């Protein structure tokens, strides 16, 4: 039983990794279940055992990227020595992930708006997870005296505004294949304002 579960986990990861590469190369619409199966060297019917549709595979790809980002953030937070450093590390990890969106294919970029209904639930889960994470950093900083006193309702509001700001940065990053110097300056300014603006 354990061996079967382990094998299934390996196959699922292979499907997700392969689909991710194909989506980025050709876009969501042009990538078919047959394409994914051929790249894996498997029969198309075998994919349906794990995922009922291409949309389900796409969701799995996005969830995998969300989990990878969280892992990167937690690794960065573990190295930080203060709440301020943790907040800065969080900001940098988010912005670096956003910058990677520049590598998406033009086809997939154009389809993201059309996939809004598929992604709405994922975005909600993503935002909720990150708001809670930022709230924890803020609460820790207030507790240890690094940040000024903020009531609980405002902690949640600040955390929500920060997460929303990072999401907003995805738009200019996705418009161009390259990060402009001006955008980098904006990113630095936003990080400084968010980190320094709540300090004593």
C-alpha positions in Angstrom: 0.0 0.0 0.0 2.7 2.4 1.0 4.7 1.5 -2.1 1.6 2.2 -4.3 1.1 5.6 -2.7 4.8 6.5 -3.2 4.6 5.5 -6.9 1.4 7.5 -7.3 3.1 10.6 -5.8 6.1 10.2 -8.2 3.7 9.9 -11.2 1.7 12.9 -10.1 4.9 15.0 -9.7 6.0 13.9 -13.2 2.6 14.9 -14.7 2.7 18.3 -12.9 6.3 19.1 -13.9 5.7 18.1 -17.5 2.5 20.0 -17.8 4.1 23.1 -16.3 6.8 23.1 -19.0 4.3 22.6 -21.8 1.9 25.3 -20.5 4.8 27.8 -20.4 6.0 26.8 -23.8 2.7 26.6 -25.8 0.0 28.1 -23.5 -3.0 26.4 -21.9 -5.2 26.2 -24.9 -2.7 24.6 -27.3 -1.5 22.1 -24.8 -3.6 19.0 -24.9 -3.9 16.0 -22.6 -2.3 14.0 -25.5 0.7 16.4 -25.5 1.2 15.8 -21.8 0.9 12.1 -22.1 3.3 11.9 -25.1 5.9 14.0 -23.2 5.6 11.5 -20.4 5.7 8.5 -22.6 2.3 7.3 -21.3 -1.1 6.6 -22.7 -3.5 9.5 -22.5 -6.0 7.3 -20.6 -3.5 6.9 -17.8 -3.6 10.7 -17.1 -7.4 10.5 -16.4 -6.7 8.2 -13.5 -5.0 11.1 -11.7 -6.7 14.1 -13.3 -10.1 14.2 -14.8 -9.3 17.2 -17.1 -6.6 19.6 -18.3 -8.1 22.2 -16.0 -7.4 20.0 -13.0 -3.8 19.6 -14.1 -3.5 23.3 -14.5 -4.8 23.8 -10.9 -2.3 21.2 -9.7 0.5 23.2 -11.5 -0.5 26.4 -9.8 -0.8 24.8 -6.4 2.6 23.3 -6.8 4.1 26.7 -7.5 2.2 28.2 -4.6 3.7 25.5 -2.3 7.2 26.1 -3.7 6.9 29.8 -3.0 5.9 29.0 0.6 8.8 26.7 1.0 11.2 29.4 -0.3 9.6 31.9 2.1 9.9 29.7 5.1 13.6 28.9 4.3 14.3 32.7 4.1 12.4 33.4 7.3 14.4 30.7 9.1 17.6 32.6 8.3 16.3 36.0 9.4 17.4 37.2 12.9 14.6 39.7 13.5 11.0 40.4 12.6 12.1 43.2 10.4 14.5 40.9 8.5 11.7 38.3 8.2 9.4 40.9 6.7 12.1 42.0 4.2 12.8 38.4 3.4 9.1 37.7 2.7 8.9 40.8 0.5 11.9 39.8 -1.5 10.7 36.2 -2.0 7.3 37.4 -3.2 8.9 39.9 -5.6 11.3 37.4 -7.0 8.5 35.0 -7.7 6.6 37.7 -9.4 9.6 38.5 -11.6 9.6 34.9 -12.7 6.3 35.5 -14.4 8.3 37.3 -17.0 9.3 33.8 -18.3 5.7 32.8 -19.0 5.0 32.3 -22.7 3.0 35.0 -24.5 0.3 32.5 -25.1 -0.2 31.7 -21.5 -0.1 35.4 -20.5 -3.0 36.1 -22.9 -5.0 33.2 -21.5 -4.6 34.1 -17.8 -7.6 36.4 -17.9 -9.7 33.7 -19.5 -8.7 31.3 -16.8 -10.0 33.7 -14.1 -12.8 31.4 -13.0 -10.4 28.5 -12.6 -7.9 30.6 -10.7 -10.3 32.5 -8.4 -10.4 29.9 -5.7 -6.7 29.4 -5.8 -6.0 33.2 -5.6 -8.3 33.3 -2.5 -6.5 30.5 -0.8 -3.1 32.0 -1.8 -4.0 35.4 -0.4 -5.5 33.9 2.8 -2.4 31.9 3.5 -0.1 34.8 2.9 -2.1 37.3 4.9 -1.9 34.9 7.9 1.8 34.5 7.4 2.4 38.3 7.3 0.1 38.8 10.3 2.3 36.4 12.2 5.5 38.3 11.3 3.8 41.6 12.3 2.5 40.2 15.6 6.0 38.9 16.4 7.5 42.3 15.7 5.0 44.1 17.9 5.5 41.6 20.7 9.3 41.9 20.7 9.2 45.7 20.5 10.5 46.1 16.9 7.3 47.5 15.5 5.0 50.0 17.1 1.8 48.9 18.8 -1.0 48.2 16.4 -4.4 46.9 17.3 -5.4 43.4 16.1 -7.9 44.7 13.4 -5.3 46.9 11.9 -2.7 44.1 11.9 -5.0 42.2 9.6 -5.6 45.2 7.5 -1.9 46.0 7.1 -1.2 42.4 6.2 -4.0 42.3 3.6 -2.7 45.6 2.1 0.8 44.2 1.8 -0.3 41.0 0.1 -2.5 43.0 -2.2 0.4 45.3 -3.2 2.6 42.3 -4.1 -0.2 40.9 -6.3 -0.6 44.2 -8.0 3.1 44.2 -9.0 2.4 41.1 -11.2 0.8 43.3 -13.8 3.8 45.4 -14.9 6.1 42.4 -14.5 4.0 40.4 -16.9 3.5 43.1 -19.5 7.2 43.0 -20.5 9.6 40.1 -20.8 12.2 42.1 -19.0 12.2 43.9 -15.6 12.8 47.6 -16.2 15.2 49.6 -13.9 12.2 51.8 -13.0 10.2 48.8 -11.8 13.2 47.6 -9.7 13.3 51.0 -8.1 9.6 50.9 -7.4 10.0 47.5 -5.8 12.8 48.8 -3.6 10.7 51.8 -2.6 7.7 49.6 -1.7 9.8 47.2 0.4 11.4 50.2 2.2 8.1 51.9 2.9 6.5 48.7 4.2 9.4 47.7 6.4 10.5 51.1 7.6 7.1 52.6 7.8 6.0 50.5 10.7 9.2 50.7 12.7 9.6 52.8 15.8 
